[in-house]
Amino acid sequence: MVALYTNTMNQLLGEEVVAVGSVNVVNVKPRDIFGPALRYNAYGIILVHNHPEGKCEPSKEDISFTQMIKNLSIQMGFELLDHIIICKKSYFSFASHRIN
């Protein structure tokens, strides 16, 4: 999973690999996402991960994880701008589907 950090004008401040998973699971802790956000003095966060099997629809775990990070973002003063799932031939954007 990669996290992109932006300022209030959505300019990229930095990017961090926050977790490396296996074929079907990635374990990422909120501190792995928010620690760099604090260092960058970021406003916005965009999360990106892949589904190597090719199915772009978010899993139940993807949805609950995104909702948890969204809630924590609000509490900490950040904005979760999007969570994007990359697949072989397409992608899924939580923001475009108004899920986050």
C-alpha positions as CSV (number, residue, x, y, z in Angstrom):
1,M,0.0,0.0,0.0
2,V,1.2,3.4,-0.9
3,A,0.1,6.7,0.7
4,L,0.3,10.0,-1.2
5,Y,0.4,13.2,0.9
6,T,-0.9,16.5,-0.4
7,N,-1.2,20.1,0.7
8,T,-4.4,22.1,0.7
9,M,-3.9,22.8,-3.0
10,N,-3.6,19.0,-3.7
11,Q,0.0,19.4,-4.6
12,L,2.0,16.3,-3.9
13,L,4.2,16.6,-0.8
14,G,5.5,13.1,-0.7
15,E,4.7,9.4,-1.0
16,E,5.4,6.5,1.2
17,V,5.1,2.7,1.0
18,V,3.2,2.1,4.2
19,A,2.8,-1.6,3.9
20,V,3.8,-4.6,1.7
21,G,1.4,-7.4,1.6
22,S,1.1,-10.9,0.2
23,V,-1.1,-12.2,-2.6
24,N,-4.3,-11.7,-0.7
25,V,-3.7,-9.6,2.4
26,V,-1.9,-6.5,3.5
27,N,-1.5,-5.5,7.2
28,V,-1.3,-1.8,7.6
29,K,-1.6,0.1,10.9
30,P,-3.0,3.6,11.1
31,R,0.3,4.9,12.5
32,D,2.0,3.7,9.3
33,I,-0.3,6.1,7.4
34,F,-0.5,9.0,9.8
35,G,3.1,9.2,11.0
36,P,4.3,10.3,7.6
37,A,1.3,12.6,7.2
38,L,2.4,14.4,10.3
39,R,6.0,14.6,9.1
40,Y,4.9,16.1,5.8
41,N,2.5,18.4,7.5
42,A,0.0,17.1,5.0
43,Y,-3.6,18.1,4.5
44,G,-4.8,15.3,2.2
45,I,-4.1,11.6,2.0
46,I,-4.6,9.3,-0.9
47,L,-4.2,5.5,-0.4
48,V,-3.4,3.2,-3.2
49,H,-3.1,-0.6,-3.3
50,N,-3.4,-3.3,-5.8
51,H,-5.6,-6.4,-6.3
52,P,-3.2,-8.7,-8.2
53,E,-5.9,-11.2,-9.0
54,G,-7.5,-8.6,-11.3
55,K,-10.9,-8.0,-9.6
56,C,-11.1,-4.3,-8.8
57,E,-14.2,-4.3,-6.6
58,P,-13.3,-3.5,-2.9
59,S,-13.6,-6.3,-0.4
60,K,-15.5,-6.0,2.8
61,E,-12.2,-5.5,4.5
62,D,-11.2,-2.7,2.0
63,I,-14.4,-0.9,2.8
64,S,-14.2,-1.2,6.6
65,F,-10.5,-0.2,6.5
66,T,-11.2,2.8,4.4
67,Q,-14.1,3.9,6.7
68,M,-11.8,3.5,9.8
69,I,-9.0,5.6,8.2
70,K,-11.6,8.2,7.1
71,N,-12.9,8.5,10.7
72,L,-9.3,8.7,12.1
73,S,-8.4,11.3,9.4
74,I,-11.2,13.6,10.5
75,Q,-10.2,13.2,14.2
76,M,-6.6,14.0,13.4
77,G,-7.3,17.0,11.1
78,F,-6.5,15.3,7.7
79,E,-8.7,14.6,4.8
80,L,-8.8,11.2,3.2
81,L,-9.2,12.3,-0.4
82,D,-9.4,8.8,-2.0
83,H,-8.5,5.2,-1.7
84,I,-7.7,3.7,-5.1
85,I,-7.5,0.0,-6.0
86,I,-5.3,-0.8,-9.0
87,C,-5.9,-3.9,-11.1
88,K,-4.4,-5.2,-14.3
89,K,-6.7,-3.4,-16.7
90,S,-8.7,-0.9,-14.6
91,Y,-9.0,0.7,-11.2
92,F,-11.6,1.5,-8.5
93,S,-11.8,4.8,-6.8
94,F,-13.7,5.0,-3.5
95,A,-14.2,8.8,-4.0
96,S,-15.7,8.3,-7.5
97,H,-18.1,5.8,-6.1
98,R,-18.7,7.9,-3.0
99,I,-17.9,5.1,-0.7
100,N,-15.4,6.9,1.6
